[in-house]
Amino acid sequence: MAAVALSEAEKLYIVHGIQEDLRVDGRGCEDYRCAEVETDVVSNTSGSARVKLGHTDILVGVKAEMGTPKLEKPDEGYLEFFVDWLVY
C-alpha cells in the first residue's frame, strides 16, 4: 500500500472527528450508507447486478460462453475479458 503524507493539521482533524463521532458528511463514525442491490438487470448477459451505495452507482454484467480452444494450445482453455466504465 502506498504511503500517504498528512500534515499535522490533517491528522488532528481526523483524530478530532473520530473523538467527536463525526464525519465530513455529517454521519457518525458507525453510521453506514443505505445499500441497494439488484440482480439480473441487463437482459443480454449471463449475470448482472447493480449496486447503489450513497452517491455511488455500480453496474456489472458478465457474459460467458463455451468456445473452442486455440489451435496452438488444444488442451488449454483461455479467458477473455473486457472492462468498460462510465464516470458521471
QUIGI-V794793 format. One record per residue. N is the residue number from 1. SS is DSSP state (A for helix, B for strand, O for the rest). PSI is psi in whole degrees, -180 to 180 (* if undefined). OMEGA is omega as a letter, one per 20 degrees, with the letter a starting at -180 (NA if undefined). Layout:
N|SS|PSI|OMEGA, N|SS|PSI|OMEGA
This chain:
1|O|141|a, 2|O|143|r, 3|O|140|r, 4|O|123|r, 5|O|123|r, 6|O|143|r, 7|O|165|r, 8|A|-36|r, 9|A|-41|r, 10|A|-43|r, 11|A|-45|a, 12|A|-41|r, 13|A|-45|a, 14|A|-47|a, 15|A|-45|r, 16|A|-38|r, 17|A|-41|r, 18|A|-45|a, 19|A|-35|a, 20|O|7|r, 21|O|47|a, 22|O|146|r, 23|O|167|a, 24|O|-36|a, 25|O|6|r, 26|O|-12|r, 27|O|155|r, 28|O|168|a, 29|O|-30|a, 30|O|4|r, 31|O|141|r, 32|O|160|r, 33|O|147|r, 34|O|132|r, 35|B|137|r, 36|B|133|r, 37|B|127|r, 38|B|142|r, 39|B|163|a, 40|O|52|a, 41|O|-15|r, 42|O|120|a, 43|O|-28|a, 44|O|31|r, 45|O|165|r, 46|O|-25|r, 47|B|149|r, 48|B|159|r, 49|B|153|r, 50|B|129|r, 51|B|130|r, 52|B|126|r, 53|B|106|a, 54|O|-126|r, 55|O|10|a, 56|B|131|a, 57|B|117|a, 58|B|131|r, 59|B|126|a, 60|B|134|r, 61|B|141|r, 62|B|133|r, 63|O|127|a, 64|O|143|r, 65|O|151|r, 66|O|143|r, 67|O|176|r, 68|O|135|r, 69|O|156|r, 70|O|148|a, 71|A|-39|a, 72|A|-14|r, 73|A|70|a, 74|O|-18|a, 75|O|8|a, 76|O|146|r, 77|O|-179|r, 78|O|161|a, 79|O|128|r, 80|O|141|r, 81|O|153|a, 82|O|143|r, 83|O|128|r, 84|O|142|r, 85|O|156|a, 86|O|128|r, 87|O|126|r, 88|O|*|NA
